[in-house]
């Protein structure tokens, strides 16, 4: 509520008689006067009136509910800008907004939990810090323009230390996707020590973001051009993950397919907050709208806001694991059961990528397709 001045309450009483002092309101709302002054300074809860002479703050009784809501939202860590939006909504819309925020927090917490587990394992013993890998990977990658698009803006790469797919968008999308993957190759050219994996992933994400900005700017394409990026770096014992956008990474282990990335898309956020089902998301008119990507306009997720950058993760590898990285040209038209069937039956990564592209073609291939497959094998 904005500050305003009242000269009369309509019954001949001064405004202070119709409102509450900050002390009385603090008791009603069960917040301290200090907290209320802080909320006023932050713009979260303005007094109903500020006396122009002495600066005293006065509040309406109905503001107590908003005050308590602000306090609880602060306790769960919601950013100030988002709280301002939530308290302006009606009860039902506010509940949906809070549900969506918490789903995002849980997704980001899961990523941080995996990183914490990795750090604990690495620091527990000196042996772990100097671990020598006894595993290797076999790999293959493939892209296809599809049946509808005139050009291919997807890129894919598979090598001894790097797997990557990128799905470009906008007029400069083809250059952006290629630049993102090319930027990763020098970072992993040498063997990657397990203890340095997190630093290498962070550096790789920053290099890719800069490369996309430079590629889009150099091509004269609009700032809206950019790319998704999902990449895995091989250490010999672990796979480090860099992920932003809606390209995906899957793991086939023990005959079961697991999706190990979380889409940064509007429809995924709606699935998370319960306002959309997986089935409804498949036909949603804004299913391609991304909330995070690497872009030429600087909206690359590398800014200071927590959780706004690429997801970074680390996974322990096991002999027999099969990993799939793919653009939504595959995942949007082929369901998980079909993906699992092809991955489980293919006799090697080369066969797998050929059959996956063919599967997308059989489904109409309305978009470009990119995929990379890697098998973890004992040396």
LUMPAKE-756023 format. One line per field, with one value per residue (C-alpha): x, y, z; residue in one letter. Coordinates in Angstrom, 3 decimals, decimal comma, always signed. Example, Ala and Ser with C-alpha at 12.3 -4.5 7.8 and 13.67 -1.06 7.14 Angstrom:
// residues 2
x +12,300; +13,670
y -4,500; -1,060
z +7,800; +7,140
type A; S
// end
This chain:
// residues 379
x +0,000; +1,409; +1,895; -0,839; -2,050; -5,477; -6,961; -10,186; -11,670; -15,157; -16,485; -14,684; -11,831; -8,157; -6,562; -4,584; -7,866; -8,913; -5,498; -3,022; +0,359; +3,355; +3,553; -0,077; +0,247; +3,431; +1,500; -1,382; +0,815; +3,279; +6,177; +8,626; +8,494; +12,026; +10,837; +7,954; +10,275; +12,554; +9,648; +8,694; +12,259; +12,304; +8,971; +7,329; +4,791; +4,109; +2,257; -1,252; -0,180; +2,975; +2,421; +3,978; +5,014; +6,532; +7,079; +5,072; +3,852; +0,239; -1,233; -4,674; -5,877; -6,352; -2,611; -1,752; -2,393; -0,073; +2,595; +2,579; +2,691; +5,714; +7,456; +6,814; +7,915; +11,139; +11,681; +11,499; +14,063; +11,887; +13,612; +12,200; +11,124; +9,150; +7,506; +6,307; +4,626; +3,071; +1,460; -0,249; -2,094; -5,366; -5,162; -5,449; -2,907; -0,543; -0,728; +0,142; +3,057; +4,448; +4,084; +5,997; +8,738; +9,195; +9,324; +12,151; +13,938; +13,691; +15,086; +18,010; +18,569; +18,822; +21,604; +23,457; +22,978; +24,690; +27,560; +27,882; +27,980; +30,716; +32,786; +32,399; +33,508; +36,492; +37,655; +37,064; +40,334; +43,558; +42,999; +39,755; +41,489; +44,051; +41,771; +42,838; +39,972; +39,652; +36,712; +36,428; +33,691; +32,651; +30,663; +28,872; +26,905; +24,514; +22,344; +19,569; +17,683; +14,348; +11,388; +10,171; +13,052; +15,082; +18,293; +19,873; +20,513; +21,310; +24,874; +26,250; +29,708; +31,107; +34,737; +36,970; +36,411; +33,336; +29,743; +27,551; +24,346; +23,124; +19,846; +20,156; +17,287; +16,751; +18,476; +21,911; +21,013; +23,222; +26,319; +25,370; +25,004; +28,281; +30,115; +28,860; +30,207; +33,463; +34,126; +34,097; +36,666; +39,799; +38,648; +38,684; +41,498; +43,739; +42,798; +40,462; +41,500; +38,484; +39,356; +39,279; +36,050; +33,800; +36,191; +36,484; +32,711; +32,350; +35,026; +33,418; +30,026; +31,533; +33,491; +30,365; +28,351; +30,997; +31,352; +27,614; +27,506; +30,456; +29,021; +25,645; +27,193; +29,634; +26,874; +24,724; +21,870; +19,322; +20,105; +17,210; +19,343; +21,005; +21,195; +20,567; +23,544; +23,785; +27,288; +29,126; +32,847; +34,566; +37,229; +37,763; +35,604; +32,912; +30,891; +30,500; +27,327; +26,713; +23,065; +20,958; +17,745; +15,554; +17,958; +18,223; +20,526; +19,333; +20,962; +20,109; +21,186; +20,053; +17,518; +15,790; +15,908; +16,404; +16,204; +19,042; +18,452; +15,639; +14,204; +14,523; +11,239; +7,872; +5,964; +8,383; +7,843; +4,080; +4,484; +6,553; +3,915; +1,102; -0,713; +0,076; +0,405; +3,090; +0,431; -0,865; +2,680; +3,240; +0,620; +0,972; +1,274; +4,285; +6,099; +9,201; +9,477; +12,731; +13,294; +17,090; +19,468; +22,752; +21,882; +23,435; +21,593; +23,452; +20,545; +22,828; +22,260; +25,738; +24,536; +24,757; +21,337; +21,564; +20,249; +20,133; +23,157; +23,646; +23,115; +26,403; +26,473; +28,676; +27,696; +29,619; +29,935; +29,448; +30,466; +27,393; +25,890; +24,627; +24,129; +22,004; +22,167; +19,560; +17,773; +14,007; +13,733; +13,982; +12,568; +9,486; +8,268; +9,510; +8,365; +10,567; +9,513; +10,547; +13,832; +14,543; +13,703; +16,108; +18,891; +18,563; +18,562; +21,270; +24,575; +26,656; +26,514; +26,726; +23,709; +21,864; +22,218; +21,195; +18,102; +17,167; +17,290; +15,212; +12,728; +12,326; +11,835; +9,105; +7,363; +7,355; +10,633; +9,077; +12,322; +16,068; +17,404; +20,710; +21,864; +25,042; +25,331; +28,149; +28,725; +30,787; +33,066; +35,740; +39,277
y +0,000; +3,384; +6,145; +8,757; +11,598; +11,595; +14,692; +13,129; +9,630; +10,795; +10,942; +14,031; +12,064; +12,611; +9,878; +8,449; +7,398; +5,408; +3,697; +1,977; +3,123; +1,058; -0,339; -1,486; -2,903; -4,735; -6,471; -7,340; -8,695; -10,294; -8,540; -6,133; -2,416; -2,775; -5,387; -3,156; -0,205; -2,487; -3,695; -0,065; +0,760; -2,239; -1,294; -4,540; -3,110; +0,607; +2,252; +3,451; +6,893; +8,712; +11,860; +14,712; +16,534; +13,930; +11,023; +8,538; +5,490; +4,349; +1,072; -0,315; -3,436; -5,228; -4,906; -7,444; -10,394; -8,968; -8,284; -11,882; -13,156; -10,976; -12,312; -15,949; -15,437; -13,869; -16,892; -19,295; -17,175; -15,619; -12,619; -9,168; -8,511; -11,747; -11,053; -7,716; -9,550; -12,230; -9,904; -8,020; -11,207; -12,648; -15,661; -18,335; -16,750; -16,122; -19,793; -20,814; -18,371; -19,694; -23,286; -22,424; -20,680; -23,624; -26,113; -24,034; -23,995; -27,783; -28,287; -25,965; -27,569; -30,995; -29,693; -28,191; -31,413; -33,389; -30,906; -31,087; -34,890; -34,736; -32,306; -34,446; -37,542; -35,738; -34,265; -37,316; -39,028; -38,230; -41,352; -39,957; -36,731; -38,637; -41,305; -42,773; -43,787; -47,402; -46,713; -45,346; -44,286; -45,176; -42,472; -41,211; -38,102; -37,230; -34,318; -34,063; -31,126; -32,925; -32,930; -29,341; -26,959; -25,579; -25,201; -27,087; -24,976; -27,961; -29,041; -32,201; -33,431; -36,634; -37,128; -38,865; -36,198; -34,261; -34,948; -31,992; -30,972; -27,434; -26,258; -22,843; -20,384; -17,091; -15,898; -16,510; -19,840; -22,034; -20,000; -19,820; -23,582; -24,303; -21,595; -22,921; -26,421; -25,232; -23,114; -26,240; -28,221; -26,344; -26,542; -30,352; -30,892; -32,360; -35,021; -33,604; -34,206; -35,224; -32,724; -29,851; -30,883; -28,241; -25,425; -26,757; -26,930; -23,350; -22,145; -24,088; -22,486; -18,989; -19,643; -20,921; -17,864; -15,468; -17,430; -17,255; -13,507; -12,993; -15,260; -13,537; -10,064; -10,969; -12,292; -9,197; -11,402; -10,023; -10,283; -12,757; -15,384; -17,973; -21,635; -24,256; -26,286; -29,682; -31,104; -33,774; -33,763; -37,123; -37,461; -41,208; -41,848; -39,167; -37,179; -33,465; -31,859; -28,344; -27,678; -24,688; -24,670; -27,605; -29,980; -33,050; -35,688; -39,222; -42,192; -45,797; -47,934; -51,458; -51,295; -48,224; -44,752; -41,731; -38,095; -36,306; -32,707; -30,287; -28,221; -24,455; -23,815; -22,235; -25,503; -27,279; -24,548; -25,050; -28,818; -28,198; -25,985; -28,380; -26,113; -28,322; -32,068; -33,740; -34,626; -31,035; -29,698; -31,669; -29,598; -26,294; -23,344; -21,979; -25,284; -23,907; -20,812; -20,957; -19,354; -19,716; -20,072; -18,746; -15,698; -12,859; -10,261; -11,060; -13,011; -15,994; -17,052; -15,912; -12,926; -12,512; -13,837; -17,124; -20,019; -18,017; -19,639; -23,084; -26,094; -27,748; -31,320; -34,376; -38,014; -41,156; -43,467; -47,227; -49,744; -50,533; -47,042; -45,524; -41,748; -39,854; -36,102; -34,743; -31,635; -31,284; -32,259; -35,790; -35,591; -33,574; -36,141; -39,456; -40,554; -42,022; -45,617; -45,493; -43,820; -46,494; -49,274; -48,014; -47,289; -50,704; -52,615; -50,767; -52,644; -49,480; -45,676; -45,414; -47,633; -45,817; -42,322; -43,537; -45,261; -42,306; -39,897; -42,371; -42,537; -38,749; -38,969; -41,554; -39,154; -36,412; -34,676; -31,185; -29,761; -30,245; -33,263; -33,640; -36,489; -37,869; -41,276; -42,603; -46,016; -46,368; -49,398; -51,068; -50,603
z +0,000; -0,923; +1,640; +1,659; +3,819; +5,495; +7,080; +8,405; +8,750; +7,635; +11,193; +12,377; +13,988; +13,174; +10,980; +13,892; +15,504; +12,442; +12,077; +14,371; +15,609; +14,599; +18,151; +18,152; +14,674; +15,673; +18,475; +16,145; +13,375; +15,812; +14,142; +15,675; +14,982; +13,631; +11,112; +10,040; +9,504; +7,464; +5,323; +4,713; +3,632; +1,291; -0,233; +0,831; +3,266; +3,206; +6,121; +5,375; +6,520; +7,529; +9,579; +7,572; +10,738; +13,035; +10,593; +12,685; +10,774; +10,967; +9,714; +8,927; +10,714; +7,378; +6,678; +9,406; +7,082; +4,430; +7,049; +8,213; +4,617; +3,865; +6,963; +6,032; +2,429; +3,673; +5,922; +2,982; +1,154; -1,529; -3,186; -2,462; -6,043; -6,118; -2,751; -4,088; -6,970; -4,748; -2,211; -5,036; -6,128; -4,912; -2,609; -5,298; -7,627; -4,701; -3,717; -7,284; -7,365; -4,067; -5,275; -8,429; -6,476; -4,132; -7,010; -8,459; -5,097; -4,816; -8,318; -7,611; -4,197; -5,829; -8,070; -5,092; -3,101; -5,846; -5,884; -2,107; -2,237; -4,846; -2,748; +0,363; -1,510; -3,023; +0,280; +2,461; +1,680; -0,118; -2,166; -3,513; -4,552; -6,602; -7,969; -11,304; -13,545; -14,686; -16,972; -20,479; -22,871; -26,393; -28,133; -31,225; -32,233; -35,037; -36,185; -38,758; -40,266; -39,937; -42,300; -41,861; -41,167; -44,068; -42,049; -39,170; -36,066; -33,841; -33,126; -31,520; -30,563; -29,073; -28,146; -25,642; -22,971; -24,089; -25,134; -26,080; -27,826; -28,470; -29,991; -31,601; -32,010; -33,813; -36,974; -35,476; -33,877; -36,049; -35,235; -31,562; -31,112; -32,898; -30,940; -27,603; -28,239; -29,835; -26,735; -24,557; -26,533; -25,360; -21,740; -21,827; -24,318; -21,620; -19,079; -16,440; -12,794; -10,746; -8,008; -10,532; -12,239; -10,678; -11,572; -15,103; -15,475; -14,263; -16,680; -19,508; -18,871; -18,866; -22,074; -23,811; -22,730; -24,066; -27,292; -27,966; -27,355; -29,683; -32,375; -32,387; -32,350; -35,134; -37,379; -37,033; -35,838; -33,345; -29,655; -29,320; -31,048; -28,855; -27,926; -25,315; -24,140; -22,472; -22,146; -20,158; -19,345; -18,734; -16,008; -16,174; -13,115; -13,181; -15,682; -15,067; -16,399; -17,763; -18,634; -19,633; -21,659; -22,665; -24,350; -22,135; -20,685; -19,907; -18,210; -19,056; -16,092; -15,327; -18,147; -16,682; -18,245; -15,983; -17,059; -15,264; -16,362; -15,569; -18,423; -18,063; -19,833; -19,139; -19,417; -17,055; -14,456; -14,847; -14,447; -11,319; -9,709; -10,587; -13,039; -16,053; -16,614; -18,712; -21,285; -21,451; -21,765; -24,969; -26,810; -24,946; -27,379; -25,457; -24,970; -26,736; -24,517; -22,538; -19,150; -19,401; -22,348; -23,705; -25,798; -27,748; -25,710; -22,510; -20,992; -20,759; -17,207; -16,168; -14,175; -10,423; -9,482; -7,623; -9,641; -12,872; -14,535; -16,071; -13,835; -12,911; -11,664; -11,212; -11,623; -10,721; -13,704; -13,714; -16,321; -18,396; -18,143; -21,385; -21,588; -24,095; -24,713; -27,134; -28,340; -28,025; -31,681; -30,308; -26,780; -27,781; -30,320; -28,899; -25,455; -22,765; -23,351; -26,991; -26,112; -23,507; -25,975; -28,633; -26,143; -24,505; -27,791; -29,755; -30,022; -29,688; -29,632; -33,425; -33,904; -31,138; -32,630; -36,099; -34,744; -32,544; -35,481; -37,493; -34,615; -34,704; -38,463; -38,055; -35,652; -38,296; -37,393; -37,124; -35,716; -36,084; -34,196; -32,346; -30,145; -28,602; -26,951; -24,769; -23,211; -20,041; -20,369; -18,256; -19,533
type X; X; X; X; X; X; X; X; X; X; X; X; X; X; X; X; X; X; X; X; X; X; X; X; X; X; X; X; X; X; X; X; X; X; X; X; X; X; X; X; X; X; X; X; X; X; X; X; X; X; X; X; X; X; X; X; X; X; X; X; X; X; X; X; X; X; X; X; X; X; X; X; X; X; X; X; X; X; X; X; X; X; X; X; X; X; X; X; X; X; X; X; X; X; X; X; X; X; X; X; X; X; X; X; X; X; X; X; X; X; X; X; X; X; X; X; X; X; X; X; X; X; X; X; X; X; X; X; X; X; X; X; X; X; X; X; X; X; X; X; X; X; X; X; X; X; X; X; X; X; X; X; X; X; X; X; X; X; X; X; X; X; X; X; X; X; X; X; X; X; X; X; X; X; X; X; X; X; X; X; X; X; X; X; X; X; X; X; X; X; X; X; X; X; X; X; X; X; X; X; X; X; X; X; X; X; X; X; X; X; X; X; X; X; X; X; X; X; X; X; X; X; X; X; X; X; X; X; X; X; X; X; X; X; X; X; X; X; X; X; X; X; X; X; X; X; X; X; X; X; X; X; X; X; X; X; X; X; X; X; X; X; X; X; X; X; X; X; X; X; X; X; X; X; X; X; X; X; X; X; X; X; X; X; X; X; X; X; X; X; X; X; X; X; X; X; X; X; X; X; X; X; X; X; X; X; X; X; X; X; X; X; X; X; X; X; X; X; X; X; X; X; X; X; X; X; X; X; X; X; X; X; X; X; X; X; X; X; X; X; X; X; X; X; X; X; X; X; X; X; X; X; X; X; X; X; X; X; X; X; X; X; X; X; X; X; X; X; X; X; X; X; X; X; X; X; X; X; X
// end
